[in-house]
Amino acid sequence: MSEREPSTIYVDADACPVKPEILKVAERHGLPVVLVANSGLRPSRDPMVRNVIVSAGFDAADDWIAERAGDGDIVITADVPLAGRCVAAGAQVTGPTGRIFDKANIGMATAMRDLGAHLRETGESKGYNAAFSPRDRSAFLETLDRLCCRVKQR
């Protein structure tokens, strides 16, 4: 009988505001982290942290993550299309504000993203995003801890 691969936390890291928090929670749970970005990342001496720099091509980081994340893994991204791909592959997905993406809500999240893009293109909306707040950070920490517990129980 073969042993299951350990769960991995994949991070869409280019604009991720919660990288330090991810590393702390992952260390507490003993889960490896893969930070994926198009540009340089600060190297880590932690053997449980791996940095992957992909080409600057459109969606290169998203494609790298989507090709590897699956059942039992956690993905952290604010990118709704990437979240949808990872949910379809069976991964647990959250955004940096603690928002969970799952089979029940990914369709609506995609529709809202597309509507927002349309409104920005037509000039109906300026497309401003709310500033990242301490409340967002706290919600993220709670969500990530819960997801880590969930994947460790599988």
N, C-alpha and C positions, 0 to 999 in steps of 0.2 A: 504494500500500500504506500503510495507516494504522499509526501507531506505537501500541504498547500504552500504556495509562495506567500511571503509576508505581505500584508497590505502596505501600500505606498501612498504617500501624500504627494500629488503632483501640483505644482504651483505655476500658474500663468504669471510670471514674475516681473514683466517689464514695468508695469505701473501699479504693482501690488503694494498697498500701504500697510500691510500687516505681516510682512516677512519676519520681523523679530518675534512676533506673537506665535506664528506658525512653528518656528524653530523651538520655542519654549514648550509648547503643548506637545509637539512631536517627541521631544526628548523625554518628557514626563511619561509618555505612553510607549516609548521604545519603538517608534515607527520611523522608517527612512523617509527622507524628503528629497524630491527632485525639483529644483528651481529651474525653469525653462524660460529663456529670454532671447531677444534678438541682439542685445547689447551686453556689455560687461556686467558681471555681478561680483560683489565682494567675495573673495574666496573664504571658505570655511575650513577650519581644521577638524571639524567634527566628521568622523568617518560615516556617520549616518546621513550626511548632507552631500548631495551631488549637484553641481552646477552644469547645465547644458546650455551652450550658446548655439543657436541655430542661425541659418542664413537670414538676411534681412528681407527675404521674400515675403510677400503678402501671406498671412496666416501660417507662416512656417512654424512658429511656436505652437499654435493651435493644432496643427496637423501632427506635430511630434507627440503632443500629449494625447490627442484622440486616438492615435495608433497604438498607444501603450496602456492607457487607463482602462480598467474593466472592473468586473465584479470584485468587491472587497477593497477597492482603492478609493481614495478621497481626492477630489479635484477642487482646487480653489481658483475661481475665475470670475470676473465681472462680465465676461464675453458670453452673451446668451447663445449664439450659435455653437460655440465650443461646449457650453453647458449641455445643450441638447444632444450633441454627439456623445458626450460622456455619460449622460443619463441613459441613452439608448444602449450603451455598452455595459450598463449595470453598475457604474460608479456612483458613489455618494458625492453630491456636488453642492458647494456653497460659494456665495460671493463674499467679498471682503467685509460686507456689512452684516454678515450672518444670515443672509437670505438663502434659504434652501431651494434648490432646483430639483424637481423630481418629476415622475411621470404624470402626476396629477396637475402640475402647474406649468410645465415647460411650454406647452402649446400657447397658453395665455401670455407667458413671458415673451415668447417669440412674436406673437401678434402685437403686443404693446411696443416692442422694440421696433418692429417694422412700421407701425403707426407713427412713432416718434421720429423715425428717419424721414418718413413722408412729410410730416409737418415741418421739419427743419428744411427739407428740400424746397418746399413751396413757400417758405418764409412765414408760415403761420406760427412757428415756435422758434425761439432763439436757441433752445436746446441746452440751457444751463443745468448743470447737475448740482445737487446740494453738496455742501462741503462735508468731508468726512469728519464725523464727530466722535467724542469720547463714548457716546451711547452706541454708535456703530461698532467701535472697537470692542466694547463690552459684549454686545450681542454676538459678534464674531467669535470671541473667545469661548463663550458658552456653547455656541453651535459646533465649533470645531471639537471641543472636548467631548460633546455628546456623540459626534460622528466617529471619533476615535474609539470611544467605548463600544459603539455599535459594530465597527469593523473588526475589533479584537474579539468579539463574541461569536463571530461567524464560524 
